[in-house]
Amino acid sequence: MDDYISNKPIILFDGICNLCNSVVKYVIKNDKNKVFLFCSLQSDKARDILISLNYKITNPESIIL
């Protein structure tokens, strides 16, 4: 799981949801210091991150920091 450890916060988001994608675009546009990393909840990496944190997502239509 060390592959996913970072000093940067990761925003997990629903890659299908238009609202979530708009939020991600807004954050990217305004994140001048490139503080955040992003990962779609539908990806294997997001699944691995959530499993490593013992986080059970019940609603993938979410944004998780």
PDBQT receptor file of N, H, CA, C and O in Angstrom, charges set to zero:
ATOM      1  N   MET A   1       0.817  -1.198   0.000  1.00  0.00    +0.000 N 
ATOM      2  CA  MET A   1       0.000   0.000   0.000  1.00  0.00    +0.000 C 
ATOM      3  C   MET A   1       0.858   1.258   0.000  1.00  0.00    +0.000 C 
ATOM      4  O   MET A   1       0.331   2.361  -0.144  1.00  0.00    +0.000 OA
ATOM      5  N   ASP A   2       2.151   1.112   0.157  1.00  0.00    +0.000 N 
ATOM      6  H   ASP A   2       2.579   0.216   0.273  1.00  0.00    +0.000 HD
ATOM      7  CA  ASP A   2       3.030   2.269   0.184  1.00  0.00    +0.000 C 
ATOM      8  C   ASP A   2       2.965   3.075  -1.110  1.00  0.00    +0.000 C 
ATOM      9  O   ASP A   2       3.314   4.256  -1.130  1.00  0.00    +0.000 OA
ATOM     10  N   ASP A   3       2.512   2.426  -2.203  1.00  0.00    +0.000 N 
ATOM     11  H   ASP A   3       2.229   1.467  -2.187  1.00  0.00    +0.000 HD
ATOM     12  CA  ASP A   3       2.399   3.127  -3.479  1.00  0.00    +0.000 C 
ATOM     13  C   ASP A   3       1.468   4.326  -3.375  1.00  0.00    +0.000 C 
ATOM     14  O   ASP A   3       1.616   5.296  -4.118  1.00  0.00    +0.000 OA
ATOM     15  N   TYR A   4       0.503   4.265  -2.450  1.00  0.00    +0.000 N 
ATOM     16  H   TYR A   4       0.382   3.477  -1.846  1.00  0.00    +0.000 HD
ATOM     17  CA  TYR A   4      -0.516   5.298  -2.363  1.00  0.00    +0.000 C 
ATOM     18  C   TYR A   4      -0.248   6.301  -1.254  1.00  0.00    +0.000 C 
ATOM     19  O   TYR A   4      -0.980   7.279  -1.106  1.00  0.00    +0.000 OA
ATOM     20  N   ILE A   5       0.807   6.061  -0.469  1.00  0.00    +0.000 N 
ATOM     21  H   ILE A   5       1.402   5.266  -0.589  1.00  0.00    +0.000 HD
ATOM     22  CA  ILE A   5       1.102   6.979   0.624  1.00  0.00    +0.000 C 
ATOM     23  C   ILE A   5       1.743   8.223   0.039  1.00  0.00    +0.000 C 
ATOM     24  O   ILE A   5       2.683   8.150  -0.753  1.00  0.00    +0.000 OA
ATOM     25  N   SER A   6       1.221   9.345   0.439  1.00  0.00    +0.000 N 
ATOM     26  H   SER A   6       0.457   9.404   1.082  1.00  0.00    +0.000 HD
ATOM     27  CA  SER A   6       1.705  10.616  -0.078  1.00  0.00    +0.000 C 
ATOM     28  C   SER A   6       1.539  11.668   1.000  1.00  0.00    +0.000 C 
ATOM     29  O   SER A   6       0.715  11.528   1.903  1.00  0.00    +0.000 OA
ATOM     30  N   ASN A   7       2.322  12.710   0.897  1.00  0.00    +0.000 N 
ATOM     31  H   ASN A   7       2.992  12.824   0.163  1.00  0.00    +0.000 HD
ATOM     32  CA  ASN A   7       2.157  13.839   1.802  1.00  0.00    +0.000 C 
ATOM     33  C   ASN A   7       1.027  14.744   1.339  1.00  0.00    +0.000 C 
ATOM     34  O   ASN A   7       0.649  15.684   2.038  1.00  0.00    +0.000 OA
ATOM     35  N   LYS A   8       0.492  14.460   0.163  1.00  0.00    +0.000 N 
ATOM     36  H   LYS A   8       0.799  13.696  -0.405  1.00  0.00    +0.000 HD
ATOM     37  CA  LYS A   8      -0.581  15.279  -0.384  1.00  0.00    +0.000 C 
ATOM     38  C   LYS A   8      -1.932  14.628  -0.098  1.00  0.00    +0.000 C 
ATOM     39  O   LYS A   8      -2.058  13.404  -0.144  1.00  0.00    +0.000 OA
ATOM     40  N   PRO A   9      -2.936  15.445   0.195  1.00  0.00    +0.000 N 
ATOM     41  CA  PRO A   9      -4.277  14.878   0.361  1.00  0.00    +0.000 C 
ATOM     42  C   PRO A   9      -4.825  14.398  -0.984  1.00  0.00    +0.000 C 
ATOM     43  O   PRO A   9      -4.569  14.994  -2.030  1.00  0.00    +0.000 OA
ATOM     44  N   ILE A  10      -5.586  13.303  -0.926  1.00  0.00    +0.000 N 
ATOM     45  H   ILE A  10      -5.794  12.818  -0.077  1.00  0.00    +0.000 HD
ATOM     46  CA  ILE A  10      -6.167  12.727  -2.135  1.00  0.00    +0.000 C 
ATOM     47  C   ILE A  10      -7.672  12.939  -2.105  1.00  0.00    +0.000 C 
ATOM     48  O   ILE A  10      -8.335  12.628  -1.115  1.00  0.00    +0.000 OA
ATOM     49  N   ILE A  11      -8.194  13.463  -3.181  1.00  0.00    +0.000 N 
ATOM     50  H   ILE A  11      -7.655  13.716  -3.985  1.00  0.00    +0.000 HD
ATOM     51  CA  ILE A  11      -9.639  13.617  -3.328  1.00  0.00    +0.000 C 
ATOM     52  C   ILE A  11     -10.135  12.461  -4.181  1.00  0.00    +0.000 C 
ATOM     53  O   ILE A  11      -9.787  12.339  -5.356  1.00  0.00    +0.000 OA
ATOM     54  N   LEU A  12     -10.959  11.612  -3.565  1.00  0.00    +0.000 N 
ATOM     55  H   LEU A  12     -11.241  11.711  -2.611  1.00  0.00    +0.000 HD
ATOM     56  CA  LEU A  12     -11.597  10.516  -4.286  1.00  0.00    +0.000 C 
ATOM     57  C   LEU A  12     -12.966  11.021  -4.721  1.00  0.00    +0.000 C 
ATOM     58  O   LEU A  12     -13.707  11.589  -3.918  1.00  0.00    +0.000 OA
ATOM     59  N   PHE A  13     -13.299  10.818  -5.976  1.00  0.00    +0.000 N 
ATOM     60  H   PHE A  13     -12.697  10.357  -6.628  1.00  0.00    +0.000 HD
ATOM     61  CA  PHE A  13     -14.541  11.386  -6.490  1.00  0.00    +0.000 C 
ATOM     62  C   PHE A  13     -15.222  10.420  -7.450  1.00  0.00    +0.000 C 
ATOM     63  O   PHE A  13     -14.582   9.556  -8.050  1.00  0.00    +0.000 OA
ATOM     64  N   ASP A  14     -16.523  10.584  -7.580  1.00  0.00    +0.000 N 
ATOM     65  H   ASP A  14     -17.044  11.285  -7.093  1.00  0.00    +0.000 HD
ATOM     66  CA  ASP A  14     -17.304   9.780  -8.519  1.00  0.00    +0.000 C 
ATOM     67  C   ASP A  14     -16.990  10.286  -9.927  1.00  0.00    +0.000 C 
ATOM     68  O   ASP A  14     -17.377  11.392 -10.301  1.00  0.00    +0.000 OA
ATOM     69  N   GLY A  15     -16.290   9.469 -10.692  1.00  0.00    +0.000 N 
ATOM     70  H   GLY A  15     -15.975   8.570 -10.389  1.00  0.00    +0.000 HD
ATOM     71  CA  GLY A  15     -15.872   9.865 -12.032  1.00  0.00    +0.000 C 
ATOM     72  C   GLY A  15     -17.000   9.919 -13.041  1.00  0.00    +0.000 C 
ATOM     73  O   GLY A  15     -16.807  10.391 -14.162  1.00  0.00    +0.000 OA
ATOM     74  N   ILE A  16     -18.173   9.442 -12.660  1.00  0.00    +0.000 N 
ATOM     75  H   ILE A  16     -18.329   9.059 -11.750  1.00  0.00    +0.000 HD
ATOM     76  CA  ILE A  16     -19.323   9.452 -13.563  1.00  0.00    +0.000 C 
ATOM     77  C   ILE A  16     -20.217  10.673 -13.313  1.00  0.00    +0.000 C 
ATOM     78  O   ILE A  16     -20.903  11.148 -14.218  1.00  0.00    +0.000 OA
ATOM     79  N   CYS A  17     -20.197  11.163 -12.088  1.00  0.00    +0.000 N 
ATOM     80  H   CYS A  17     -19.639  10.777 -11.353  1.00  0.00    +0.000 HD
ATOM     81  CA  CYS A  17     -21.066  12.272 -11.672  1.00  0.00    +0.000 C 
ATOM     82  C   CYS A  17     -20.581  13.610 -12.243  1.00  0.00    +0.000 C 
ATOM     83  O   CYS A  17     -19.428  13.994 -12.050  1.00  0.00    +0.000 OA
ATOM     84  N   ASN A  18     -21.466  14.307 -12.941  1.00  0.00    +0.000 N 
ATOM     85  H   ASN A  18     -22.403  13.995 -13.098  1.00  0.00    +0.000 HD
ATOM     86  CA  ASN A  18     -21.108  15.614 -13.522  1.00  0.00    +0.000 C 
ATOM     87  C   ASN A  18     -20.786  16.639 -12.442  1.00  0.00    +0.000 C 
ATOM     88  O   ASN A  18     -19.870  17.446 -12.606  1.00  0.00    +0.000 OA
ATOM     89  N   LEU A  19     -21.529  16.615 -11.341  1.00  0.00    +0.000 N 
ATOM     90  H   LEU A  19     -22.273  15.960 -11.207  1.00  0.00    +0.000 HD
ATOM     91  CA  LEU A  19     -21.264  17.553 -10.244  1.00  0.00    +0.000 C 
ATOM     92  C   LEU A  19     -19.878  17.294  -9.651  1.00  0.00    +0.000 C 
ATOM     93  O   LEU A  19     -19.106  18.227  -9.433  1.00  0.00    +0.000 OA
ATOM     94  N   CYS A  20     -19.572  16.033  -9.394  1.00  0.00    +0.000 N 
ATOM     95  H   CYS A  20     -20.199  15.275  -9.571  1.00  0.00    +0.000 HD
ATOM     96  CA  CYS A  20     -18.258  15.680  -8.835  1.00  0.00    +0.000 C 
ATOM     97  C   CYS A  20     -17.135  16.109  -9.776  1.00  0.00    +0.000 C 
ATOM     98  O   CYS A  20     -16.131  16.668  -9.333  1.00  0.00    +0.000 OA
ATOM     99  N   ASN A  21     -17.300  15.852 -11.060  1.00  0.00    +0.000 N 
ATOM    100  H   ASN A  21     -18.116  15.399 -11.420  1.00  0.00    +0.000 HD
ATOM    101  CA  ASN A  21     -16.288  16.244 -12.039  1.00  0.00    +0.000 C 
ATOM    102  C   ASN A  21     -16.124  17.753 -12.095  1.00  0.00    +0.000 C 
ATOM    103  O   ASN A  21     -15.011  18.246 -12.277  1.00  0.00    +0.000 OA
ATOM    104  N   SER A  22     -17.211  18.490 -11.943  1.00  0.00    +0.000 N 
ATOM    105  H   SER A  22     -18.116  18.089 -11.795  1.00  0.00    +0.000 HD
ATOM    106  CA  SER A  22     -17.132  19.953 -11.922  1.00  0.00    +0.000 C 
ATOM    107  C   SER A  22     -16.381  20.438 -10.690  1.00  0.00    +0.000 C 
ATOM    108  O   SER A  22     -15.603  21.389 -10.767  1.00  0.00    +0.000 OA
ATOM    109  N   VAL A  23     -16.611  19.788  -9.558  1.00  0.00    +0.000 N 
ATOM    110  H   VAL A  23     -17.243  19.016  -9.495  1.00  0.00    +0.000 HD
ATOM    111  CA  VAL A  23     -15.887  20.153  -8.331  1.00  0.00    +0.000 C 
ATOM    112  C   VAL A  23     -14.397  19.900  -8.523  1.00  0.00    +0.000 C 
ATOM    113  O   VAL A  23     -13.572  20.734  -8.149  1.00  0.00    +0.000 OA
ATOM    114  N   VAL A  24     -14.050  18.765  -9.099  1.00  0.00    +0.000 N 
ATOM    115  H   VAL A  24     -14.719  18.087  -9.403  1.00  0.00    +0.000 HD
ATOM    116  CA  VAL A  24     -12.641  18.440  -9.335  1.00  0.00    +0.000 C 
ATOM    117  C   VAL A  24     -12.017  19.484 -10.266  1.00  0.00    +0.000 C 
ATOM    118  O   VAL A  24     -10.911  19.958 -10.005  1.00  0.00    +0.000 OA
ATOM    119  N   LYS A  25     -12.700  19.838 -11.327  1.00  0.00    +0.000 N 
ATOM    120  H   LYS A  25     -13.598  19.452 -11.540  1.00  0.00    +0.000 HD
ATOM    121  CA  LYS A  25     -12.181  20.867 -12.247  1.00  0.00    +0.000 C 
ATOM    122  C   LYS A  25     -11.980  22.187 -11.528  1.00  0.00    +0.000 C 
ATOM    123  O   LYS A  25     -10.989  22.878 -11.763  1.00  0.00    +0.000 OA
ATOM    124  N   TYR A  26     -12.916  22.545 -10.647  1.00  0.00    +0.000 N 
ATOM    125  H   TYR A  26     -13.721  21.984 -10.456  1.00  0.00    +0.000 HD
ATOM    126  CA  TYR A  26     -12.808  23.788  -9.874  1.00  0.00    +0.000 C 
ATOM    127  C   TYR A  26     -11.577  23.743  -8.962  1.00  0.00    +0.000 C 
ATOM    128  O   TYR A  26     -10.805  24.700  -8.900  1.00  0.00    +0.000 OA
ATOM    129  N   VAL A  27     -11.403  22.628  -8.261  1.00  0.00    +0.000 N 
ATOM    130  H   VAL A  27     -12.030  21.850  -8.311  1.00  0.00    +0.000 HD
ATOM    131  CA  VAL A  27     -10.259  22.498  -7.351  1.00  0.00    +0.000 C 
ATOM    132  C   VAL A  27      -8.953  22.566  -8.140  1.00  0.00    +0.000 C 
ATOM    133  O   VAL A  27      -8.028  23.271  -7.737  1.00  0.00    +0.000 OA
ATOM    134  N   ILE A  28      -8.866  21.850  -9.246  1.00  0.00    +0.000 N 
ATOM    135  H   ILE A  28      -9.617  21.277  -9.573  1.00  0.00    +0.000 HD
ATOM    136  CA  ILE A  28      -7.650  21.878 -10.064  1.00  0.00    +0.000 C 
ATOM    137  C   ILE A  28      -7.338  23.297 -10.520  1.00  0.00    +0.000 C 
ATOM    138  O   ILE A  28      -6.191  23.739 -10.451  1.00  0.00    +0.000 OA
ATOM    139  N   LYS A  29      -8.351  24.001 -10.981  1.00  0.00    +0.000 N 
ATOM    140  H   LYS A  29      -9.283  23.642 -11.036  1.00  0.00    +0.000 HD
ATOM    141  CA  LYS A  29      -8.164  25.373 -11.470  1.00  0.00    +0.000 C 
ATOM    142  C   LYS A  29      -7.669  26.302 -10.366  1.00  0.00    +0.000 C 
ATOM    143  O   LYS A  29      -6.884  27.214 -10.627  1.00  0.00    +0.000 OA
ATOM    144  N   ASN A  30      -8.122  26.077  -9.140  1.00  0.00    +0.000 N 
ATOM    145  H   ASN A  30      -8.760  25.337  -8.928  1.00  0.00    +0.000 HD
ATOM    146  CA  ASN A  30      -7.798  26.983  -8.038  1.00  0.00    +0.000 C 
ATOM    147  C   ASN A  30      -6.704  26.464  -7.109  1.00  0.00    +0.000 C 
ATOM    148  O   ASN A  30      -6.341  27.142  -6.147  1.00  0.00    +0.000 OA
ATOM    149  N   ASP A  31      -6.183  25.295  -7.376  1.00  0.00    +0.000 N 
ATOM    150  H   ASP A  31      -6.478  24.744  -8.157  1.00  0.00    +0.000 HD
ATOM    151  CA  ASP A  31      -5.131  24.703  -6.554  1.00  0.00    +0.000 C 
ATOM    152  C   ASP A  31      -3.770  25.115  -7.120  1.00  0.00    +0.000 C 
ATOM    153  O   ASP A  31      -3.054  24.304  -7.707  1.00  0.00    +0.000 OA
ATOM    154  N   LYS A  32      -3.437  26.368  -6.934  1.00  0.00    +0.000 N 
ATOM    155  H   LYS A  32      -4.019  27.027  -6.457  1.00  0.00    +0.000 HD
ATOM    156  CA  LYS A  32      -2.219  26.937  -7.535  1.00  0.00    +0.000 C 
ATOM    157  C   LYS A  32      -0.943  26.256  -7.049  1.00  0.00    +0.000 C 
ATOM    158  O   LYS A  32       0.042  26.188  -7.785  1.00  0.00    +0.000 OA
ATOM    159  N   ASN A  33      -0.953  25.751  -5.817  1.00  0.00    +0.000 N 
ATOM    160  H   ASN A  33      -1.752  25.806  -5.219  1.00  0.00    +0.000 HD
ATOM    161  CA  ASN A  33       0.234  25.097  -5.257  1.00  0.00    +0.000 C 
ATOM    162  C   ASN A  33       0.222  23.589  -5.470  1.00  0.00    +0.000 C 
ATOM    163  O   ASN A  33       1.081  22.873  -4.954  1.00  0.00    +0.000 OA
ATOM    164  N   LYS A  34      -0.746  23.120  -6.225  1.00  0.00    +0.000 N 
ATOM    165  H   LYS A  34      -1.443  23.701  -6.644  1.00  0.00    +0.000 HD
ATOM    166  CA  LYS A  34      -0.874  21.691  -6.535  1.00  0.00    +0.000 C 
ATOM    167  C   LYS A  34      -0.813  20.837  -5.265  1.00  0.00    +0.000 C 
ATOM    168  O   LYS A  34      -0.001  19.920  -5.141  1.00  0.00    +0.000 OA
ATOM    169  N   VAL A  35      -1.697  21.172  -4.335  1.00  0.00    +0.000 N 
ATOM    170  H   VAL A  35      -2.357  21.916  -4.435  1.00  0.00    +0.000 HD
ATOM    171  CA  VAL A  35      -1.765  20.489  -3.047  1.00  0.00    +0.000 C 
ATOM    172  C   VAL A  35      -2.443  19.127  -3.173  1.00  0.00    +0.000 C 
ATOM    173  O   VAL A  35      -2.029  18.168  -2.521  1.00  0.00    +0.000 OA
ATOM    174  N   PHE A  36      -3.476  19.032  -4.000  1.00  0.00    +0.000 N 
ATOM    175  H   PHE A  36      -3.813  19.810  -4.530  1.00  0.00    +0.000 HD
ATOM    176  CA  PHE A  36      -4.328  17.847  -4.033  1.00  0.00    +0.000 C 
ATOM    177  C   PHE A  36      -3.972  16.877  -5.156  1.00  0.00    +0.000 C 
ATOM    178  O   PHE A  36      -3.539  17.268  -6.240  1.00  0.00    +0.000 OA
ATOM    179  N   LEU A  37      -4.174  15.590  -4.850  1.00  0.00    +0.000 N 
ATOM    180  H   LEU A  37      -4.526  15.272  -3.970  1.00  0.00    +0.000 HD
ATOM    181  CA  LEU A  37      -4.154  14.529  -5.853  1.00  0.00    +0.000 C 
ATOM    182  C   LEU A  37      -5.591  14.084  -6.052  1.00  0.00    +0.000 C 
ATOM    183  O   LEU A  37      -6.431  14.313  -5.182  1.00  0.00    +0.000 OA
ATOM    184  N   PHE A  38      -5.890  13.455  -7.174  1.00  0.00    +0.000 N 
ATOM    185  H   PHE A  38      -5.208  13.269  -7.881  1.00  0.00    +0.000 HD
ATOM    186  CA  PHE A  38      -7.260  13.050  -7.487  1.00  0.00    +0.000 C 
ATOM    187  C   PHE A  38      -7.287  11.603  -7.943  1.00  0.00    +0.000 C 
ATOM    188  O   PHE A  38      -6.351  11.105  -8.568  1.00  0.00    +0.000 OA
ATOM    189  N   CYS A  39      -8.399  10.937  -7.607  1.00  0.00    +0.000 N 
ATOM    190  H   CYS A  39      -9.160  11.342  -7.099  1.00  0.00    +0.000 HD
ATOM    191  CA  CYS A  39      -8.556   9.545  -7.998  1.00  0.00    +0.000 C 
ATOM    192  C   CYS A  39     -10.051   9.242  -8.095  1.00  0.00    +0.000 C 
ATOM    193  O   CYS A  39     -10.810   9.510  -7.164  1.00  0.00    +0.000 OA
ATOM    194  N   SER A  40     -10.458   8.690  -9.213  1.00  0.00    +0.000 N 
ATOM    195  H   SER A  40      -9.841   8.472  -9.970  1.00  0.00    +0.000 HD
ATOM    196  CA  SER A  40     -11.861   8.329  -9.410  1.00  0.00    +0.000 C 
ATOM    197  C   SER A  40     -12.221   7.139  -8.520  1.00  0.00    +0.000 C 
ATOM    198  O   SER A  40     -11.452   6.184  -8.411  1.00  0.00    +0.000 OA
ATOM    199  N   LEU A  41     -13.388   7.203  -7.889  1.00  0.00    +0.000 N 
ATOM    200  H   LEU A  41     -14.013   7.979  -7.979  1.00  0.00    +0.000 HD
ATOM    201  CA  LEU A  41     -13.857   6.113  -7.037  1.00  0.00    +0.000 C 
ATOM    202  C   LEU A  41     -14.051   4.812  -7.812  1.00  0.00    +0.000 C 
ATOM    203  O   LEU A  41     -14.071   3.738  -7.211  1.00  0.00    +0.000 OA
ATOM    204  N   GLN A  42     -14.193   4.889  -9.116  1.00  0.00    +0.000 N 
ATOM    205  H   GLN A  42     -14.176   5.762  -9.605  1.00  0.00    +0.000 HD
ATOM    206  CA  GLN A  42     -14.386   3.697  -9.929  1.00  0.00    +0.000 C 
ATOM    207  C   GLN A  42     -13.064   2.983 -10.234  1.00  0.00    +0.000 C 
ATOM    208  O   GLN A  42     -13.072   1.894 -10.807  1.00  0.00    +0.000 OA
ATOM    209  N   SER A  43     -11.949   3.573  -9.863  1.00  0.00    +0.000 N 
ATOM    210  H   SER A  43     -11.942   4.458  -9.397  1.00  0.00    +0.000 HD
ATOM    211  CA  SER A  43     -10.644   2.994 -10.199  1.00  0.00    +0.000 C 
ATOM    212  C   SER A  43     -10.198   1.953  -9.173  1.00  0.00    +0.000 C 
ATOM    213  O   SER A  43     -10.650   1.944  -8.028  1.00  0.00    +0.000 OA
ATOM    214  N   ASP A  44      -9.308   1.087  -9.613  1.00  0.00    +0.000 N 
ATOM    215  H   ASP A  44      -8.941   1.094 -10.543  1.00  0.00    +0.000 HD
ATOM    216  CA  ASP A  44      -8.724   0.079  -8.717  1.00  0.00    +0.000 C 
ATOM    217  C   ASP A  44      -7.906   0.743  -7.613  1.00  0.00    +0.000 C 
ATOM    218  O   ASP A  44      -7.891   0.270  -6.477  1.00  0.00    +0.000 OA
ATOM    219  N   LYS A  45      -7.228   1.834  -7.947  1.00  0.00    +0.000 N 
ATOM    220  H   LYS A  45      -7.240   2.218  -8.870  1.00  0.00    +0.000 HD
ATOM    221  CA  LYS A  45      -6.415   2.530  -6.942  1.00  0.00    +0.000 C 
ATOM    222  C   LYS A  45      -7.282   3.074  -5.814  1.00  0.00    +0.000 C 
ATOM    223  O   LYS A  45      -6.922   2.958  -4.643  1.00  0.00    +0.000 OA
ATOM    224  N   ALA A  46      -8.414   3.663  -6.157  1.00  0.00    +0.000 N 
ATOM    225  H   ALA A  46      -8.707   3.757  -7.108  1.00  0.00    +0.000 HD
ATOM    226  CA  ALA A  46      -9.320   4.187  -5.123  1.00  0.00    +0.000 C 
ATOM    227  C   ALA A  46      -9.838   3.047  -4.256  1.00  0.00    +0.000 C 
ATOM    228  O   ALA A  46      -9.913   3.174  -3.034  1.00  0.00    +0.000 OA
ATOM    229  N   ARG A  47     -10.195   1.936  -4.887  1.00  0.00    +0.000 N 
ATOM    230  H   ARG A  47     -10.134   1.832  -5.880  1.00  0.00    +0.000 HD
ATOM    231  CA  ARG A  47     -10.661   0.778  -4.126  1.00  0.00    +0.000 C 
ATOM    232  C   ARG A  47      -9.591   0.322  -3.137  1.00  0.00    +0.000 C 
ATOM    233  O   ARG A  47      -9.895   0.041  -1.978  1.00  0.00    +0.000 OA
ATOM    234  N   ASP A  48      -8.341   0.249  -3.594  1.00  0.00    +0.000 N 
ATOM    235  H   ASP A  48      -8.095   0.477  -4.536  1.00  0.00    +0.000 HD
ATOM    236  CA  ASP A  48      -7.236  -0.169  -2.732  1.00  0.00    +0.000 C 
ATOM    237  C   ASP A  48      -7.015   0.814  -1.580  1.00  0.00    +0.000 C 
ATOM    238  O   ASP A  48      -6.755   0.408  -0.447  1.00  0.00    +0.000 OA
ATOM    239  N   ILE A  49      -7.120   2.094  -1.880  1.00  0.00    +0.000 N 
ATOM    240  H   ILE A  49      -7.331   2.423  -2.800  1.00  0.00    +0.000 HD
ATOM    241  CA  ILE A  49      -6.965   3.119  -0.842  1.00  0.00    +0.000 C 
ATOM    242  C   ILE A  49      -8.047   2.959   0.218  1.00  0.00    +0.000 C 
ATOM    243  O   ILE A  49      -7.758   2.968   1.414  1.00  0.00    +0.000 OA
ATOM    244  N   LEU A  50      -9.286   2.813  -0.220  1.00  0.00    +0.000 N 
ATOM    245  H   LEU A  50      -9.521   2.806  -1.192  1.00  0.00    +0.000 HD
ATOM    246  CA  LEU A  50     -10.402   2.675   0.718  1.00  0.00    +0.000 C 
ATOM    247  C   LEU A  50     -10.283   1.399   1.546  1.00  0.00    +0.000 C 
ATOM    248  O   LEU A  50     -10.566   1.412   2.744  1.00  0.00    +0.000 OA
ATOM    249  N   ILE A  51      -9.871   0.309   0.927  1.00  0.00    +0.000 N 
ATOM    250  H   ILE A  51      -9.640   0.299  -0.046  1.00  0.00    +0.000 HD
ATOM    251  CA  ILE A  51      -9.679  -0.944   1.657  1.00  0.00    +0.000 C 
ATOM    252  C   ILE A  51      -8.584  -0.780   2.709  1.00  0.00    +0.000 C 
ATOM    253  O   ILE A  51      -8.731  -1.246   3.838  1.00  0.00    +0.000 OA
ATOM    254  N   SER A  52      -7.495  -0.121   2.340  1.00  0.00    +0.000 N 
ATOM    255  H   SER A  52      -7.375   0.257   1.422  1.00  0.00    +0.000 HD
ATOM    256  CA  SER A  52      -6.382   0.054   3.281  1.00  0.00    +0.000 C 
ATOM    257  C   SER A  52      -6.788   0.901   4.488  1.00  0.00    +0.000 C 
ATOM    258  O   SER A  52      -6.200   0.782   5.563  1.00  0.00    +0.000 OA
ATOM    259  N   LEU A  53      -7.779   1.743   4.307  1.00  0.00    +0.000 N 
ATOM    260  H   LEU A  53      -8.256   1.839   3.433  1.00  0.00    +0.000 HD
ATOM    261  CA  LEU A  53      -8.262   2.603   5.393  1.00  0.00    +0.000 C 
ATOM    262  C   LEU A  53      -9.477   2.003   6.107  1.00  0.00    +0.000 C 
ATOM    263  O   LEU A  53     -10.055   2.637   6.990  1.00  0.00    +0.000 OA
ATOM    264  N   ASN A  54      -9.861   0.786   5.727  1.00  0.00    +0.000 N 
ATOM    265  H   ASN A  54      -9.392   0.270   5.010  1.00  0.00    +0.000 HD
ATOM    266  CA  ASN A  54     -11.058   0.139   6.289  1.00  0.00    +0.000 C 
ATOM    267  C   ASN A  54     -12.301   1.005   6.103  1.00  0.00    +0.000 C 
ATOM    268  O   ASN A  54     -13.170   1.049   6.974  1.00  0.00    +0.000 OA
ATOM    269  N   TYR A  55     -12.381   1.682   4.982  1.00  0.00    +0.000 N 
ATOM    270  H   TYR A  55     -11.675   1.646   4.274  1.00  0.00    +0.000 HD
ATOM    271  CA  TYR A  55     -13.503   2.576   4.690  1.00  0.00    +0.000 C 
ATOM    272  C   TYR A  55     -14.438   1.872   3.721  1.00  0.00    +0.000 C 
ATOM    273  O   TYR A  55     -14.043   1.497   2.617  1.00  0.00    +0.000 OA
ATOM    274  N   LYS A  56     -15.662   1.702   4.139  1.00  0.00    +0.000 N 
ATOM    275  H   LYS A  56     -15.984   2.007   5.036  1.00  0.00    +0.000 HD
ATOM    276  CA  LYS A  56     -16.650   1.060   3.281  1.00  0.00    +0.000 C 
ATOM    277  C   LYS A  56     -17.557   2.140   2.693  1.00  0.00    +0.000 C 
ATOM    278  O   LYS A  56     -18.338   2.775   3.400  1.00  0.00    +0.000 OA
ATOM    279  N   ILE A  57     -17.434   2.324   1.413  1.00  0.00    +0.000 N 
ATOM    280  H   ILE A  57     -16.800   1.807   0.838  1.00  0.00    +0.000 HD
ATOM    281  CA  ILE A  57     -18.247   3.326   0.747  1.00  0.00    +0.000 C 
ATOM    282  C   ILE A  57     -19.594   2.701   0.377  1.00  0.00    +0.000 C 
ATOM    283  O   ILE A  57     -19.656   1.653  -0.265  1.00  0.00    +0.000 OA
ATOM    284  N   THR A  58     -20.644   3.358   0.789  1.00  0.00    +0.000 N 
ATOM    285  H   THR A  58     -20.594   4.210   1.311  1.00  0.00    +0.000 HD
ATOM    286  CA  THR A  58     -21.972   2.853   0.490  1.00  0.00    +0.000 C 
ATOM    287  C   THR A  58     -22.605   3.604  -0.673  1.00  0.00    +0.000 C 
ATOM    288  O   THR A  58     -23.550   3.120  -1.296  1.00  0.00    +0.000 OA
ATOM    289  N   ASN A  59     -22.085   4.769  -0.953  1.00  0.00    +0.000 N 
ATOM    290  H   ASN A  59     -21.318   5.161  -0.447  1.00  0.00    +0.000 HD
ATOM    291  CA  ASN A  59     -22.622   5.584  -2.028  1.00  0.00    +0.000 C 
ATOM    292  C   ASN A  59     -21.471   6.121  -2.877  1.00  0.00    +0.000 C 
ATOM    293  O   ASN A  59     -20.812   7.081  -2.475  1.00  0.00    +0.000 OA
ATOM    294  N   PRO A  60     -21.217   5.525  -4.037  1.00  0.00    +0.000 N 
ATOM    295  CA  PRO A  60     -20.079   5.986  -4.840  1.00  0.00    +0.000 C 
ATOM    296  C   PRO A  60     -20.293   7.381  -5.435  1.00  0.00    +0.000 C 
ATOM    297  O   PRO A  60     -19.372   7.942  -6.028  1.00  0.00    +0.000 OA
ATOM    298  N   GLU A  61     -21.472   7.937  -5.287  1.00  0.00    +0.000 N 
ATOM    299  H   GLU A  61     -22.221   7.482  -4.805  1.00  0.00    +0.000 HD
ATOM    300  CA  GLU A  61     -21.739   9.292  -5.770  1.00  0.00    +0.000 C 
ATOM    301  C   GLU A  61     -21.286  10.275  -4.694  1.00  0.00    +0.000 C 
ATOM    302  O   GLU A  61     -22.101  10.980  -4.099  1.00  0.00    +0.000 OA
ATOM    303  N   SER A  62     -19.996  10.310  -4.457  1.00  0.00    +0.000 N 
ATOM    304  H   SER A  62     -19.334   9.737  -4.941  1.00  0.00    +0.000 HD
ATOM    305  CA  SER A  62     -19.447  11.057  -3.344  1.00  0.00    +0.000 C 
ATOM    306  C   SER A  62     -18.138  11.703  -3.721  1.00  0.00    +0.000 C 
ATOM    307  O   SER A  62     -17.538  11.408  -4.754  1.00  0.00    +0.000 OA
ATOM    308  N   ILE A  63     -17.714  12.598  -2.845  1.00  0.00    +0.000 N 
ATOM    309  H   ILE A  63     -18.201  12.839  -2.006  1.00  0.00    +0.000 HD
ATOM    310  CA  ILE A  63     -16.368  13.160  -2.901  1.00  0.00    +0.000 C 
ATOM    311  C   ILE A  63     -15.786  12.942  -1.512  1.00  0.00    +0.000 C 
ATOM    312  O   ILE A  63     -16.373  13.357  -0.513  1.00  0.00    +0.000 OA
ATOM    313  N   ILE A  64     -14.642  12.298  -1.456  1.00  0.00    +0.000 N 
ATOM    314  H   ILE A  64     -14.165  11.961  -2.268  1.00  0.00    +0.000 HD
ATOM    315  CA  ILE A  64     -14.018  11.965  -0.184  1.00  0.00    +0.000 C 
ATOM    316  C   ILE A  64     -12.615  12.569  -0.166  1.00  0.00    +0.000 C 
ATOM    317  O   ILE A  64     -11.845  12.379  -1.107  1.00  0.00    +0.000 OA
ATOM    318  N   LEU A  65     -12.289  13.280   0.882  1.00  0.00    +0.000 N 
ATOM    319  H   LEU A  65     -12.915  13.434   1.646  1.00  0.00    +0.000 HD
ATOM    320  CA  LEU A  65     -10.954  13.850   1.033  1.00  0.00    +0.000 C 
ATOM    321  C   LEU A  65     -10.201  13.004   2.041  1.00  0.00    +0.000 C 
ATOM    322  O   LEU A  65      -9.040  13.287   2.340  1.00  0.00    +0.000 OA
TER     323      LEU A  65
